[in-house]
Amino acid sequence: MGLTFYAALPSAAVLAAYVALRQSGAPTFVTLPVLHSSLVGFSAAIAAHPRLNYTPLFGKRSSGSFPWWSYLAFFPYFLALKSYVHLRRLKSGEPVFTEVEPGLFVGGWPALQRDVPPGLKGVIDCTCELPRNACLDELPYLCVPTWDTRGPRPTEIENAVRWALEQRAEKHPVLVHCAFGHGRSVAIMCAILVTLGVCDTWKDAEVYIKLSRPGARLNKGQKKSLNEWAAIYAMKREMQNPVGEEIDQSSEE
């Protein structure tokens, strides 16, 4: 269940704490924030369920920012998430970003300038729950809103690939990031590497990325998204090939 489980479990514990506080006669100004935190967690768990996959829950804009009401309504989730990201990053010691191919970087959420590759000229953000920080404000930016532990939709993968290729045509280094640079961003980077001809299949691309970023790992849902994208990509190539064959045959005649 991925994020749905990991969000629902602590939310249930917080709800139990709310019930216990109510029964103990705790004042409303104490119990209400606890209830709020629980409901926020449950809303994220429901929205992230694969059958719903409602990425607009937090209202993240295409610019990477959030509206004021989102911070007001969901601040317990944002606070817990950012704290978790920073603590896990400190504990793991893993580099925030890794260059998997010259000019192509995959990584985690850039919180500070030091988290941005030198000379970066393009960013693909694969999160729906983390904001675009000031360190990315001046860079070309594409948001592909995706829940943690979920896979981008095939059409979103294709759009991200097209955008990345446009940037690379201008010799712009590109960073593809999610929260930790392990799943969502790796899925899109796999598609980019296949389209560029660096790897033959997304499975080869995953192995290739792991050589420089061992923590990269695609889950079942992300692999499913890549399989669906690969089918569309193969169909497009098949439609293009007959044209090339006809030209070759006519030139031979």
C-alpha positions in Angstrom: 0.0 0.0 0.0 3.1 2.3 0.2 2.3 5.8 1.3 -1.3 5.0 2.2 -0.2 2.6 4.9 2.7 4.8 6.2 0.4 7.8 6.4 -2.6 6.0 7.9 -0.6 4.1 10.6 0.6 7.2 12.5 -2.7 9.0 11.9 -4.5 6.2 13.6 -2.1 6.5 16.6 -2.6 10.2 16.7 -6.4 9.6 16.6 -6.1 7.2 19.5 -4.2 9.9 21.4 -7.0 12.3 20.7 -9.6 9.9 22.1 -7.5 9.3 25.2 -7.0 13.1 25.8 -10.8 13.7 25.4 -11.6 11.0 27.9 -9.1 12.5 30.3 -10.8 15.8 30.1 -8.1 17.7 28.3 -9.1 21.2 27.1 -10.2 21.8 23.5 -7.1 23.9 22.7 -5.0 20.7 23.3 -7.3 18.1 21.7 -8.3 20.1 18.6 -4.7 20.3 17.1 -4.3 16.6 17.7 -7.5 15.8 15.9 -6.5 18.1 13.1 -3.2 16.3 12.6 -4.9 12.9 12.5 -7.4 14.0 9.9 -4.7 15.6 7.8 -2.8 12.3 7.8 -5.9 10.3 6.9 -6.7 12.7 4.0 -3.2 12.2 2.6 -3.5 8.4 3.0 -6.8 8.3 1.1 -5.6 10.7 -1.7 -2.5 8.6 -2.2 -4.3 5.3 -2.6 -3.6 3.8 -6.0 -7.3 3.7 -6.9 -7.7 7.4 -6.3 -4.2 8.8 -6.8 -5.4 12.4 -6.2 -2.2 14.5 -6.6 -3.9 17.9 -6.4 -4.8 17.5 -2.7 -2.2 20.0 -1.4 -2.9 22.4 -4.3 0.7 22.4 -5.6 0.9 24.8 -8.6 2.8 24.2 -11.9 5.3 26.7 -10.6 6.1 24.4 -7.6 4.5 26.7 -5.0 1.6 26.0 -2.6 -1.3 28.4 -1.9 -1.7 29.9 1.6 -4.7 27.8 2.4 -2.7 24.6 1.8 -0.1 25.6 4.4 -2.9 26.4 6.8 -4.8 23.2 6.3 -2.0 20.8 6.0 0.8 22.2 8.1 1.1 19.1 10.4 1.8 17.0 7.3 4.3 19.4 5.8 6.1 19.8 9.1 6.3 16.0 9.7 7.4 15.4 6.1 10.1 18.0 6.0 11.5 16.8 9.4 11.5 13.2 8.2 13.3 14.2 4.9 16.0 16.1 6.8 16.5 13.4 9.5 16.6 10.6 7.0 19.1 12.5 4.8 21.4 13.1 7.8 21.2 9.4 8.9 21.8 7.9 5.4 24.8 10.1 4.4 23.7 9.6 0.8 24.6 12.4 -1.6 21.5 14.6 -2.3 22.1 14.2 -6.1 24.1 12.0 -8.4 25.2 12.5 -12.0 24.1 9.3 -13.8 25.2 10.5 -17.2 27.0 13.6 -18.3 24.6 16.5 -17.8 21.9 14.3 -16.2 21.4 14.2 -12.4 18.9 12.3 -10.3 18.4 13.2 -6.6 16.4 14.2 -3.6 14.5 17.4 -2.8 16.8 20.4 -3.0 16.3 22.3 0.2 19.4 24.5 0.0 21.8 25.8 -2.6 24.3 23.1 -1.7 21.7 20.5 -2.8 21.8 21.8 -6.4 24.3 20.5 -8.9 26.8 23.2 -10.1 25.8 24.7 -13.4 22.3 23.3 -13.3 20.0 24.7 -16.0 16.8 22.6 -15.7 14.8 20.9 -13.0 12.1 18.2 -13.2 10.2 18.0 -9.8 8.4 14.7 -9.3 6.8 15.6 -6.0 3.3 16.8 -5.1 4.0 17.2 -1.4 7.2 19.3 -1.3 7.6 22.9 -2.5 10.0 24.4 -5.0 12.6 26.2 -2.8 14.4 29.5 -3.5 17.5 27.7 -4.7 15.6 26.6 -7.8 13.7 29.9 -8.5 15.8 31.1 -11.4 16.0 27.7 -13.2 13.7 26.3 -16.0 11.3 24.1 -14.1 8.8 21.3 -14.8 6.5 19.9 -12.1 5.3 16.2 -12.5 3.2 15.9 -9.4 3.4 12.3 -8.1 2.8 10.8 -4.7 5.6 9.2 -2.8 5.8 5.4 -3.6 3.6 5.9 -6.7 4.6 6.0 -10.3 4.2 8.9 -12.7 1.4 8.4 -15.3 2.7 7.3 -18.7 1.7 10.6 -20.3 3.5 12.5 -17.6 6.6 10.4 -18.2 6.5 11.2 -21.9 6.0 15.0 -21.2 9.0 14.9 -18.8 11.1 13.1 -21.3 10.2 15.6 -24.1 11.0 18.5 -21.8 14.4 17.0 -20.7 15.4 16.4 -24.3 14.6 20.0 -25.2 16.9 21.1 -22.3 19.6 18.7 -23.3 19.4 20.0 -26.9 20.5 23.3 -25.5 23.3 21.6 -23.5 21.5 22.3 -20.3 22.3 20.0 -17.3 19.0 18.6 -15.9 18.2 17.4 -12.4 15.2 15.0 -11.9 14.3 14.9 -8.3 11.7 13.5 -5.9 12.0 13.3 -2.1 15.1 11.1 -1.9 16.1 10.3 -5.5 15.2 6.6 -5.2 11.8 6.0 -6.9 9.7 8.6 -8.8 12.7 10.5 -10.1 14.5 7.3 -11.1 11.4 6.2 -13.1 11.5 9.3 -15.2 15.3 9.2 -15.6 15.0 5.6 -16.8 12.7 6.8 -19.6 15.1 9.7 -20.5 18.0 7.3 -20.7 16.1 5.0 -23.0 14.9 7.8 -25.3 18.5 9.2 -25.5 19.7 5.7 -26.5 22.0 5.4 -23.5 20.1 2.2 -22.5 17.9 -0.2 -24.5 15.2 -0.8 -21.9 14.1 0.9 -18.7 15.2 -2.2 -16.9 18.7 -1.7 -18.2 18.4 2.0 -17.3 17.5 1.1 -13.7 20.6 -1.1 -13.4 22.7 1.7 -15.0 21.5 4.3 -12.5 22.1 1.9 -9.6 25.8 1.8 -10.5 26.2 5.4 -9.4 23.2 5.7 -7.0 22.9 2.3 -5.2 19.8 3.5 -3.2 17.7 3.8 -6.4 14.9 1.2 -6.4 11.7 1.1 -8.4 8.6 -0.5 -6.7 5.9 -2.5 -8.4 3.8 0.5 -9.2 6.6 2.5 -10.7 7.7 -0.5 -12.9 4.1 -0.7 -14.1 4.1 2.9 -15.1 7.3 2.4 -17.0 6.0 -0.7 -18.7 3.0 1.3 -19.9 5.2 4.1 -21.1 7.5 1.7 -22.8 4.5 0.2 -24.8 3.6 3.7 -26.0 7.2 4.5 -26.8 7.6 1.3 -28.8 4.4 2.0 -30.7 5.6 5.4 -31.7 8.9 4.0 -32.9 7.1 1.4 -34.9 5.0 4.1 -36.6 8.1 6.0 -37.5 10.1 3.1 -38.8 8.0 2.2 -41.9 8.5 5.7 -43.2 12.3 5.3 -42.9 12.1 1.9 -44.6 10.1 3.3 -47.5 12.7 6.1 -48.0 15.5 3.6 -47.9 13.8 1.3 -50.5 13.1 4.2 -52.9 16.7 5.4 -52.7 17.9 1.9 -53.6 15.6 1.8 -56.6 
